[in-house]
Amino acid sequence: MAVFLVIEALRRVIGWLLVGIVLVFISYAYVAPYMVGMLQGSPTSTERLFNYLYFDSSGIIGLVGIAATLGFSFVLFGQVLLQLGGGDIMNKLAIFAFGRFRGGTAKASVVSSSLTGTITGGPVTNVLLTGNITIPLMKKNGYTATQAGAIESVASTGGQLVPPVMGVAAFVMAEYLGIPYSEVALAALIPALLYYYSLFVQVDLLSLRNNIRGMKRDLLPKLGELKNTWLILPAFCILIYLMFIKGYTAQVSGVLAALAAFVFLIWQATYRKKFWHHTKEIFIETGKTLITVSVVLAAAGIVVGVTGITGLGFNLSMTLASVGDYGLFWLLVLCALVSLILGMGMPSVAAYSMVALLAAPALVEHGVPPIAAHLFVFYYAILCNFTPPIAMACFAASPIAQASPNKIGFTALKLGVSGFLVPFAFIYEPRLLLTFNYEHSIGTFIFLLVSMLIAFYFLSLGFVGQILPHQKLSVLIRAVFIVLSLVIFTPISVLGGAWVINSVAVLIGAILIIGYVLKHKSVIKEDASVSA
């Protein structure tokens, strides 16, 4: 009866796509003994099957338990911020800080979406919340509808990769790994910064190519409008202090941070006048969001349970692991593709739950640290939100931008290219994850980080093709920068003396940039006079 009710709730909350997937897996449990190859599974009786799906720790009860504890505390935290103006504060702050600069509206979109996304924990929700403000601003400032939608889609998708709050899927990861959530958040920090750094650079170069100036002063938020900005700081400070310094559990830290956010934000005049109305709305919206989270997690529990009791998960992991005989790189490529395909059109919690069971064990089998393996598939399960053909974030941005979702999706692929490369970087160089399991040499770590920053800058130059105003790079030079970025991207641990190769590549890139600037210095003077 519980399984039946979960399926009906899933139909009402999410739709038929996920219902179909769940029904296929339940049906598979009955035909598994008659399948061949890696799809052949162990026979099981109906009684044993449904008992397992309901009671197992990785089944319905176990995963709904995560929604009831970790999910509740951080959904509540997010709703307090959203219902009491925290999201608006972040948007205004980002526009105030970056709006005056070249391509300022897009840069503000990148920053505000990263901040808001870490609260909402959902790319589509993030697009709907921030995109209604940022996309029209970007279009008004000179970006095409497709570019505006793509920038918002990539920025909103990345919000789920940003600590300290990364959505419910990240808490599920902590449960799977059996480690504190604070370790997951710390490990995700540097990869998230690299993701947004690359997007920020591409947006800057794109605004240079399109000759997009900053916003006019009269359109920027006034300093007086930012007087309440400090009100969101105590909540985040308390959250970070309790989780990372005091070592409190994530659920306790989340509830206390939510309480702090409520105490400070409710005293704004706008919200204080309707105290009980906003308090009621916080709990109503928390409940609505938790229904979705709980139902999706319960459905994921059914899928995980079937793969466990039939042995399908073990079989698929062994099949994937056999690909590793041809080299870790090819195994990573296959796991990335599997994660992208399984994640398309699905909520991130369900997508991660599936790939964590089917793909991550194969990577661990080949010596990849568990946290790196799970973060790897987590990234690709999230990135499918702007990967065509079923790019949910792009479909959400489409009506706001009034552009084709497919065109937005293909533009987003170029802007979000760093997201597809960052996971490979931390697999080959786990020191980027800042976990406690690796000894860090400060000098090596700094060299590694600087190398990554330069690599992504060169990659952005290659994709956008612009260094100076009105002077596009030739196809050959763009190709050279992409090759140089991939050479620098080669991790230190893969090639002996790779630091020498990386240094030479950086030097060549620097010479190309300096030579190009000197050759066209008259353009720089002309552009400076126009700006003045």
C-alpha positions as CSV (number, residue, x, y, z in Angstrom):
1,M,0.0,0.0,0.0
2,A,2.9,2.4,0.8
3,V,4.5,1.7,-2.6
4,F,1.2,2.3,-4.3
5,L,0.6,5.6,-2.5
6,V,4.2,6.8,-3.3
7,I,3.6,6.1,-7.0
8,E,0.3,8.0,-7.0
9,A,1.8,10.9,-5.0
10,L,4.7,10.9,-7.6
11,R,2.2,11.2,-10.4
12,R,0.5,14.2,-8.8
13,V,3.6,16.0,-7.7
14,I,6.1,15.3,-10.6
15,G,4.3,13.7,-13.5
16,W,4.3,10.5,-15.5
17,L,8.0,10.4,-16.5
18,L,9.3,9.5,-13.1
19,V,6.2,7.2,-12.5
20,G,7.1,5.3,-15.7
21,I,10.7,4.9,-14.5
22,V,9.6,3.5,-11.1
23,L,7.1,1.1,-12.7
24,V,9.8,-0.2,-15.1
25,F,12.1,-0.9,-12.2
26,I,9.4,-2.7,-10.2
27,S,8.5,-4.7,-13.3
28,Y,12.1,-5.6,-13.8
29,A,12.2,-7.2,-10.3
30,Y,9.8,-9.9,-11.6
31,V,11.6,-10.5,-15.0
32,A,15.2,-10.2,-13.7
33,P,15.8,-14.0,-13.6
34,Y,14.8,-14.3,-17.2
35,M,17.1,-11.5,-18.5
36,V,20.5,-12.1,-20.0
37,G,23.9,-10.6,-19.5
38,M,24.4,-7.8,-17.1
39,L,20.6,-7.4,-16.8
40,Q,20.1,-10.9,-15.3
41,G,19.2,-10.6,-11.6
42,S,18.2,-12.7,-8.6
43,P,14.6,-14.0,-8.3
44,T,12.6,-12.6,-5.4
45,S,9.1,-13.1,-4.1
46,T,6.5,-10.4,-4.0
47,E,6.4,-10.4,-0.2
48,R,10.2,-10.1,0.1
49,L,10.4,-7.5,-2.6
50,F,7.9,-5.1,-1.1
51,N,9.2,-5.6,2.5
52,Y,12.7,-4.8,1.2
53,L,11.5,-1.7,-0.7
54,Y,9.6,-0.4,2.4
55,F,11.9,-1.3,5.3
56,D,15.5,-1.3,3.9
57,S,17.7,1.6,5.0
58,S,18.2,2.6,1.4
59,G,14.5,2.1,0.6
60,I,11.4,4.2,1.2
61,I,11.7,4.6,5.0
62,G,15.5,5.3,4.9
63,L,15.3,8.1,2.2
64,V,12.1,9.7,3.5
65,G,13.9,9.8,6.8
66,I,16.5,12.1,5.2
67,A,13.7,14.4,4.0
68,A,12.2,14.5,7.5
69,T,15.5,15.5,9.1
70,L,18.1,17.1,6.9
71,G,15.7,18.0,4.2
72,F,13.3,19.7,6.6
73,S,16.0,21.8,8.3
74,F,17.5,23.3,5.1
75,V,14.2,23.6,3.3
76,L,13.0,25.6,6.3
77,F,16.2,27.7,6.3
78,G,15.7,28.4,2.6
79,Q,12.0,29.4,2.9
80,V,12.7,31.8,5.8
81,L,15.2,33.6,3.6
82,L,13.0,33.5,0.5
83,Q,9.8,34.5,2.2
84,L,11.4,37.3,4.3
85,G,13.3,39.0,1.4
86,G,16.7,37.3,1.6
87,G,16.6,36.5,-2.1
88,D,15.8,40.1,-3.0
89,I,18.6,41.3,-0.7
90,M,21.1,39.1,-2.6
91,N,19.8,40.3,-6.0
92,K,20.1,43.9,-5.1
93,L,23.5,43.4,-3.6
94,A,24.8,41.7,-6.7
95,I,23.4,44.3,-9.0
96,F,24.8,47.1,-6.8
97,A,28.3,45.5,-6.7
98,F,28.6,44.5,-10.4
99,G,25.9,46.4,-12.4
100,R,28.1,49.4,-13.1
101,F,30.9,47.4,-14.8
102,R,31.1,46.0,-18.4
103,G,28.3,43.4,-18.8
104,G,27.3,44.2,-15.2
105,T,23.8,42.7,-15.5
106,A,25.1,39.3,-16.5
107,K,27.8,39.4,-13.8
108,A,25.1,40.3,-11.3
109,S,23.1,37.4,-12.6
110,V,26.0,35.0,-12.1
111,V,26.6,36.2,-8.5
112,S,22.9,36.4,-7.4
113,S,22.0,33.0,-8.9
114,S,25.0,31.4,-7.1
115,L,23.9,32.9,-3.8
116,T,20.1,32.2,-4.3
117,G,20.8,28.8,-5.7
118,T,22.5,27.6,-2.6
119,I,19.3,28.4,-0.7
120,T,16.7,27.0,-3.1
121,G,18.8,23.8,-4.0
122,G,17.0,23.5,-7.3
123,P,18.1,24.8,-10.8
124,V,14.6,25.3,-12.1
125,T,13.3,27.0,-8.9
126,N,16.4,29.2,-9.1
127,V,15.7,30.3,-12.7
128,L,12.2,31.2,-11.8
129,L,13.2,33.2,-8.7
130,T,16.2,35.1,-10.1
131,G,15.6,34.9,-13.8
132,N,12.4,37.0,-13.7
133,I,14.7,39.9,-12.6
134,T,18.0,39.2,-14.3
135,I,17.0,38.0,-17.7
136,P,14.9,41.2,-18.6
137,L,17.8,43.3,-17.3
138,M,20.3,41.5,-19.4
139,K,18.2,41.8,-22.6
140,K,17.7,45.5,-21.9
141,N,21.5,45.9,-21.4
142,G,22.3,44.4,-24.9
143,Y,22.4,40.6,-24.5
144,T,20.4,38.6,-26.9
145,A,17.4,36.6,-25.5
146,T,19.3,33.4,-26.1
147,Q,22.4,34.6,-24.3
148,A,20.4,36.0,-21.3
149,G,18.5,32.7,-20.9
150,A,21.7,30.7,-21.2
151,I,23.7,32.8,-18.7
152,E,20.8,32.5,-16.1
153,S,20.4,28.7,-16.8
154,V,24.1,28.0,-16.2
155,A,24.4,30.3,-13.2
156,S,21.2,28.9,-11.6
157,T,22.3,25.3,-12.2
158,G,25.6,25.9,-10.4
159,G,23.9,27.2,-7.3
160,Q,23.3,23.6,-6.2
161,L,27.1,23.0,-6.3
162,V,27.9,25.9,-3.9
163,P,28.4,25.3,-0.2
164,P,27.4,25.7,2.5
165,V,23.8,24.7,1.4
166,M,23.8,22.5,-1.7
167,G,20.3,21.1,-1.7
168,V,18.9,17.8,-0.4
169,A,20.9,15.7,-2.9
170,A,24.1,16.7,-1.1
171,F,22.7,15.6,2.2
172,V,21.8,12.2,0.6
173,M,25.5,12.0,-0.5
174,A,26.7,12.5,3.1
175,E,24.4,9.7,4.2
176,Y,25.6,7.4,1.4
177,L,29.2,8.1,2.3
178,G,28.7,7.9,6.1
179,I,30.5,11.2,6.7
180,P,29.4,14.6,8.2
181,Y,27.8,16.9,5.7
182,S,30.4,19.5,6.6
183,E,33.0,17.4,4.8
184,V,30.9,17.2,1.7
185,A,30.5,21.0,1.7
186,L,34.2,21.6,2.3
187,A,35.1,19.2,-0.5
188,A,32.8,21.0,-2.9
189,L,34.1,24.5,-2.3
190,I,37.1,24.8,-4.7
191,P,35.3,23.0,-7.6
192,A,32.3,25.4,-7.2
193,L,34.6,28.4,-7.3
194,L,36.3,27.1,-10.5
195,Y,32.9,26.6,-12.1
196,Y,31.7,30.2,-11.4
197,Y,35.1,31.7,-12.1
198,S,35.0,30.2,-15.6
199,L,31.4,31.4,-16.2
200,F,32.3,34.9,-14.9
201,V,35.2,35.2,-17.3
202,Q,33.1,34.0,-20.3
203,V,30.4,36.5,-19.4
204,D,33.0,39.3,-19.2
205,L,34.6,38.4,-22.6
206,L,31.1,38.0,-24.1
207,S,30.2,41.5,-23.0
208,L,33.5,42.7,-24.5
209,R,32.7,41.0,-27.8
210,N,29.1,42.5,-27.9
211,N,30.3,45.9,-26.6
212,I,27.9,45.8,-23.6
213,R,28.6,48.6,-21.1
214,G,27.5,48.8,-17.5
215,M,24.1,49.8,-16.2
216,K,23.3,53.5,-15.9
217,R,23.7,54.9,-12.4
218,D,20.0,55.8,-12.1
219,L,19.1,52.1,-12.7
220,L,21.4,50.8,-9.9
221,P,20.0,50.2,-6.4
222,K,20.6,53.2,-4.2
223,L,22.8,52.8,-1.1
224,G,19.9,53.4,1.1
225,E,18.1,50.4,-0.4
226,L,21.0,48.2,0.9
227,K,20.7,49.2,4.5
228,N,19.1,45.8,5.3
229,T,21.8,43.8,3.6
230,W,23.5,42.9,6.9
231,L,20.4,41.1,8.1
232,I,21.2,37.9,6.1
233,L,24.8,37.7,7.5
234,P,24.0,36.3,11.0
235,A,22.2,33.3,9.6
236,F,25.0,32.2,7.3
237,C,27.7,33.0,10.0
238,I,25.8,30.9,12.5
239,L,25.3,28.0,10.0
240,I,29.0,28.0,9.1
241,Y,30.2,28.4,12.8
242,L,27.9,25.5,14.0
243,M,28.7,23.1,11.2
244,F,32.3,23.7,10.5
245,I,33.7,24.9,13.8
246,K,31.5,23.5,16.6
247,G,30.8,20.3,14.7
248,Y,27.0,20.3,15.2
249,T,25.0,18.0,12.9
250,A,23.7,19.5,9.7
251,Q,20.0,19.2,10.7
252,V,20.6,21.1,14.1
253,S,22.7,23.7,12.4
254,G,20.1,24.3,9.7
255,V,17.2,24.7,12.2
256,L,19.2,27.2,14.4
257,A,20.3,29.1,11.3
258,A,16.7,29.3,10.1
259,L,15.7,30.6,13.6
260,A,18.5,33.3,13.4
261,A,17.4,34.3,9.9
262,F,13.8,34.6,11.1
263,V,14.7,36.7,14.1
264,F,16.7,39.2,12.1
265,L,14.7,39.4,8.8
266,I,11.2,39.6,10.4
267,W,12.0,43.0,11.9
268,Q,12.1,44.7,8.5
269,A,9.1,47.0,8.4
270,T,7.5,45.4,5.4
271,Y,7.4,42.0,7.1
272,R,6.9,43.0,10.7
273,K,3.5,44.5,9.9
274,K,2.3,41.1,8.7
275,F,4.2,39.0,11.2
276,W,1.7,36.1,11.4
277,H,1.0,36.1,7.7
278,H,4.6,35.7,6.7
279,T,5.2,33.2,9.6
280,K,2.3,31.1,8.2
281,E,3.6,31.3,4.7
282,I,7.0,30.1,5.7
283,F,5.6,26.9,7.2
284,I,3.1,26.4,4.3
285,E,5.9,26.7,1.6
286,T,8.2,24.5,3.6
287,G,5.5,21.9,3.8
288,K,4.8,22.1,0.0
289,T,8.5,21.8,-0.8
290,L,8.9,18.9,1.6
291,I,6.1,17.0,-0.1
292,T,8.0,17.2,-3.4
293,V,11.3,16.3,-1.8
294,S,9.8,13.4,0.3
295,V,7.9,11.9,-2.7
296,V,10.9,12.1,-5.0
297,L,13.2,10.5,-2.3
298,A,10.6,7.8,-1.7
299,A,10.5,7.0,-5.4
300,A,14.3,7.0,-5.4
301,G,14.1,4.5,-2.6
302,I,12.0,2.2,-4.7
303,V,14.5,2.3,-7.6
304,V,17.5,1.9,-5.2
305,G,15.7,-1.0,-3.5
306,V,15.1,-2.9,-6.7
307,T,18.6,-2.5,-7.9
308,G,19.8,-3.8,-4.6
309,I,17.6,-6.8,-4.1
310,T,18.0,-8.0,-7.7
311,G,21.7,-7.4,-7.9
312,L,21.3,-5.0,-10.9
313,G,23.4,-2.3,-9.2
314,F,26.2,-4.7,-8.7
315,N,26.0,-6.0,-12.3
316,L,26.0,-2.6,-13.8
317,S,28.9,-1.5,-11.6
318,M,30.9,-4.5,-12.6
319,T,30.1,-3.8,-16.3
320,L,31.2,-0.2,-15.9
321,A,34.3,-1.2,-14.0
322,S,35.3,-3.5,-16.9
323,V,35.5,-0.4,-19.0
324,G,38.2,0.8,-16.6
325,D,40.5,-1.9,-18.0
326,Y,41.0,0.4,-20.9
327,G,42.0,3.2,-18.6
328,L,40.4,5.4,-15.9
329,F,39.7,8.2,-18.4
330,W,37.3,6.1,-20.5
331,L,35.5,4.9,-17.4
332,L,35.1,8.5,-16.3
333,V,33.7,9.5,-19.7
334,L,31.2,6.6,-19.6
335,C,30.1,7.3,-16.0
336,A,29.7,11.0,-17.0
337,L,27.4,10.0,-20.0
338,V,25.4,7.6,-17.8
339,S,24.9,10.3,-15.2
340,L,23.8,12.9,-17.8
341,I,21.4,10.5,-19.4
342,L,19.9,9.2,-16.2
343,G,19.5,12.7,-14.8
344,M,17.7,14.3,-17.7
345,G,14.3,15.5,-16.9
346,M,14.5,14.3,-13.3
347,P,14.7,16.1,-10.0
348,S,18.3,16.3,-8.8
349,V,17.7,14.2,-5.7
350,A,16.3,11.3,-7.7
351,A,19.0,11.7,-10.4
352,Y,21.8,11.6,-7.9
353,S,20.3,8.7,-6.0
354,M,20.3,6.6,-9.1
355,V,23.8,7.5,-10.4
356,A,25.3,7.2,-6.9
357,L,24.2,3.5,-6.8
358,L,24.9,2.6,-10.5
359,A,28.0,4.6,-11.5
360,A,29.9,5.7,-8.4
361,P,30.8,2.2,-7.2
362,A,32.6,1.5,-10.5
363,L,34.8,4.5,-9.9
364,V,35.5,3.5,-6.3
365,E,36.4,0.0,-7.6
366,H,39.2,1.6,-9.6
367,G,40.7,3.4,-6.7
368,V,38.9,6.7,-6.9
369,P,38.3,8.1,-3.4
370,P,34.6,7.7,-2.5
371,I,33.9,11.4,-1.9
372,A,35.5,12.2,-5.3
373,A,33.6,9.5,-7.1
374,H,30.2,10.6,-5.6
375,L,30.9,14.3,-6.3
376,F,31.8,13.3,-9.9
377,V,28.5,11.7,-10.6
378,F,26.7,14.4,-8.6
379,Y,28.1,17.1,-10.9
380,Y,26.9,15.4,-14.0
381,A,23.5,14.6,-12.5
382,I,23.1,18.3,-11.9
383,L,24.7,19.6,-15.2
384,C,22.0,17.8,-17.2
385,N,19.7,20.7,-16.2
386,F,21.3,22.8,-19.0
387,T,22.3,19.9,-21.3
388,P,20.0,19.4,-24.4
389,P,17.7,17.9,-25.3
390,I,15.9,17.8,-21.9
391,A,17.5,20.9,-20.3
392,M,15.0,21.7,-17.6
393,A,16.7,25.0,-16.5
394,C,16.7,26.2,-20.1
395,F,13.0,25.3,-20.5
396,A,12.3,27.3,-17.4
397,A,14.3,30.3,-18.8
398,S,12.7,30.0,-22.2
399,P,9.3,31.8,-21.6
400,I,11.1,34.5,-19.5
401,A,13.7,35.2,-22.2
402,Q,11.2,34.5,-25.0
403,A,13.7,32.4,-26.9
404,S,13.9,28.7,-28.0
405,P,14.9,26.4,-25.2
406,N,17.1,24.4,-27.5
407,K,19.0,27.5,-28.6
408,I,19.4,28.5,-25.0
409,G,20.6,25.0,-24.2
410,F,23.3,24.9,-26.9
411,T,24.5,28.4,-25.8
412,A,24.5,27.2,-22.2
413,L,26.7,24.3,-23.1
414,K,29.5,26.6,-24.2
415,L,29.1,28.9,-21.2
416,G,29.0,25.9,-18.8
417,V,31.9,24.0,-20.3
418,S,33.9,24.3,-17.1
419,G,31.3,22.3,-15.3
420,F,32.1,19.3,-17.5
421,L,35.8,19.6,-16.9
422,V,36.0,20.4,-13.2
423,P,35.0,16.8,-12.1
424,F,37.8,15.4,-14.2
425,A,40.2,17.8,-12.5
426,F,39.3,16.7,-8.9
427,I,39.3,13.0,-9.8
428,Y,42.9,13.2,-11.0
429,E,43.9,15.7,-8.4
430,P,41.9,15.0,-5.2
431,R,43.7,17.8,-3.4
432,L,41.2,20.2,-5.0
433,L,38.6,18.7,-2.7
434,L,40.1,20.0,0.5
435,T,39.2,16.8,2.4
436,F,40.9,15.7,5.5
437,N,42.2,12.5,3.9
438,Y,45.0,14.1,1.9
439,E,48.2,15.7,3.1
440,H,48.4,19.2,1.5
441,S,51.6,20.9,0.5
442,I,50.6,24.6,0.4
443,G,53.0,25.4,-2.4
444,T,51.8,22.5,-4.6
445,F,48.2,23.4,-3.9
446,I,48.6,27.1,-4.8
447,F,50.4,26.1,-8.0
448,L,47.6,23.6,-8.8
449,L,44.9,26.2,-8.2
450,V,46.6,28.9,-10.2
451,S,47.1,26.4,-13.0
452,M,43.4,25.7,-13.0
453,L,42.5,29.4,-13.1
454,I,44.8,30.1,-16.0
455,A,43.5,27.0,-17.9
456,F,39.9,28.1,-17.6
457,Y,40.8,31.6,-18.7
458,F,42.5,30.3,-21.8
459,L,39.6,28.0,-22.4
460,S,37.2,31.0,-22.2
461,L,39.3,32.9,-24.7
462,G,39.1,30.0,-27.1
463,F,35.3,29.7,-26.8
464,V,34.4,33.4,-26.9
465,G,37.3,34.5,-29.2
466,Q,37.8,38.0,-27.8
467,I,40.6,39.8,-26.0
468,L,40.2,43.4,-27.2
469,P,37.2,45.4,-28.2
470,H,36.2,45.1,-31.9
471,Q,39.1,42.6,-32.5
472,K,38.0,39.0,-32.8
473,L,40.6,36.3,-32.5
474,S,41.2,34.1,-35.5
475,V,40.0,30.5,-35.5
476,L,43.6,29.3,-35.4
477,I,44.5,31.5,-32.3
478,R,41.3,30.3,-30.6
479,A,42.2,26.7,-31.2
480,V,45.7,27.3,-29.8
481,F,44.2,28.7,-26.6
482,I,41.9,25.7,-26.2
483,V,44.8,23.3,-26.7
484,L,46.9,25.3,-24.2
485,S,44.1,25.1,-21.7
486,L,43.9,21.3,-22.1
487,V,47.7,21.0,-21.7
488,I,47.6,23.1,-18.5
489,F,44.6,21.1,-17.4
490,T,46.6,17.9,-17.4
491,P,47.0,17.2,-13.7
492,I,50.3,17.1,-12.0
493,S,49.8,13.5,-10.8
494,V,49.2,12.2,-14.4
495,L,52.5,13.0,-16.1
496,G,55.9,13.1,-14.5
497,G,57.2,16.7,-14.5
498,A,53.8,17.9,-15.7
499,W,54.5,21.2,-13.9
500,V,57.2,21.9,-16.5
501,I,54.7,21.3,-19.4
502,N,52.1,23.5,-17.6
503,S,54.6,26.3,-17.1
504,V,55.6,26.2,-20.8
505,A,51.9,26.3,-21.8
506,V,51.3,29.3,-19.5
507,L,54.3,31.1,-20.9
508,I,53.2,30.5,-24.5
509,G,49.7,31.8,-23.7
510,A,51.1,34.9,-22.0
511,I,53.3,35.7,-25.0
512,L,50.3,35.3,-27.3
513,I,48.1,37.7,-25.2
514,I,50.9,40.3,-24.8
515,G,51.8,40.2,-28.4
516,Y,48.2,40.5,-29.5
517,V,47.6,43.5,-27.1
518,L,50.8,45.3,-28.3
519,K,49.8,44.7,-31.9
520,H,46.4,46.3,-31.4
521,K,47.2,48.9,-28.6
522,S,45.6,51.6,-30.7
523,V,42.3,49.9,-30.2
524,I,42.8,50.0,-26.5
525,K,43.4,53.8,-26.5
526,E,40.4,54.4,-28.7
527,D,38.1,52.2,-26.5
528,A,39.4,54.0,-23.4
529,S,38.6,57.5,-24.9
530,V,35.0,56.2,-25.8
531,S,34.5,54.9,-22.3
532,A,35.6,58.2,-20.8
